[in-house]
Amino acid sequence: MKAPQIVEVGPRDGLQNEPTLLTTGRKIELISRLVKAGLRRIEVASFVHPDRVPQMADAEDVCASLPQHPDVSYIGLVLNQRGLERALATSLHEFNFVVGATDGFNSANQGKTSGETMAEIESMVPDAADRFVTVTISVAFGCPYDGRTAADHVVDLARRAAAAGADEIALGDTIGVAVPSQVTDLLTRVRSAIGDARLRAHFHDTRNTAIANVWAALQAGAHALDSSVGGTGGCPFAPEATGNVATEDVLYLLESSDIATGVDHDEVIGVARWLSEALGKEPAGSVARAGWFSPEG
């Protein structure tokens, strides 16, 4: 099986819901450590109003201080036209636009219906044509406000995003409710609807299903997988949602399955432990706590 791209979202999704605010310097140190470990796609900032997500208030400062590496692609999250204008003023390589798959979540997150945000994304994507563009469909499997998400609506949003020119479509299990059979079904349907666009998956481990869902996503043809070092993360607008699937746990699954990633898992475990100490908490990821298993003993 071909190795998927690992998209490290720790510096953005991992930090955005943490009560401990890291300084810009600490964030740059985190990103530098991730680059050293071999991560090559890293989501580093979110261009949102600082009153809504204070952890991302220094987005421009972070972008201005990123360690330069010829093979690393840095990603910024964009929710609206103002966010796009801010992102375009940076040297980020990729933009990630987000639409909630339900009106309840999208209204809580962005103050609009799902359809209104999708229409705005369709108008913004052409303005970002010189960057790699992902459209993430959040709460693609279930919503804390509206319950189970309609798969047909997710497929329609994905089709519209691809038609608008998105290079990649990501499906987000934002509150961690999906199980592998649902992942297989939805990713298979979306993949058939998006033409040449790439397929990406984003899982939270709220109900301890994320690592199984990662494997299901790979089997269904996902090109890229989001993960967060140490299993940090959460969403300010998704009550009780816990962190993303841990990067070190994904690496263990892949490499123990003879799928080479090119990432130094020992370095990632070290970053997970360092970050957890900086945040004043234990790592949420299993491998950072238990350590790597060597068959040789």
Stockholm file with secondary structure:
# STOCKHOLM 1.0

chainA/1-297         MKAPQIVEVGPRDGLQNEPTLLTTGRKIELISRLVKAGLRRIEVASFVHPDRVPQMADAEDVCASLPQHPDVSYIGLVLNQRGLERALATSLHEFNFVVGATDGFNSANQGKTSGETMAEIESMVPDAADRFVTVTISVAFGCPYDGRTAADHVVDLARRAAAAGADEIALGDTIGVAVPSQVTDLLTRVRSAIGDARLRAHFHDTRNTAIANVWAALQAGAHALDSSVGGTGGCPFAPEATGNVATEDVLYLLESSDIATGVDHDEVIGVARWLSEALGKEPAGSVARAGWFSPEG
#=GR chainA/1-297 SS CCCCEEEECIIIIITTTCSSCCCHHHHHHHHHHHHHHTCCEEEEEEESCTTTCGGGTTHHHHHHTCCCCTTCEEEEEECSHHHHHHHHTSCCSEEEEEEESSHHHHHHHHSSCHHHHHHHHHHHGGGGTTSEEEEEEETSSEETTTEECCHHHHHHHHHHHHHHTCSEEEEEETTSCCCHHHHHHHHHHHHTTSTTCEEEEEEBCTTSCHHHHHHHHHHTTCSEEEEBGGGCCCCTTSTTCCCBCBHHHHHHHHHHTTCCCCCCHHHHHHHHHHHHHHHTSCCSSHHHHHCCCCTTC
#=GC SS_cons         CCCCEEEECIIIIITTTCSSCCCHHHHHHHHHHHHHHTCCEEEEEEESCTTTCGGGTTHHHHHHTCCCCTTCEEEEEECSHHHHHHHHTSCCSEEEEEEESSHHHHHHHHSSCHHHHHHHHHHHGGGGTTSEEEEEEETSSEETTTEECCHHHHHHHHHHHHHHTCSEEEEEETTSCCCHHHHHHHHHHHHTTSTTCEEEEEEBCTTSCHHHHHHHHHHTTCSEEEEBGGGCCCCTTSTTCCCBCBHHHHHHHHHHTTCCCCCCHHHHHHHHHHHHHHHTSCCSSHHHHHCCCCTTC
//
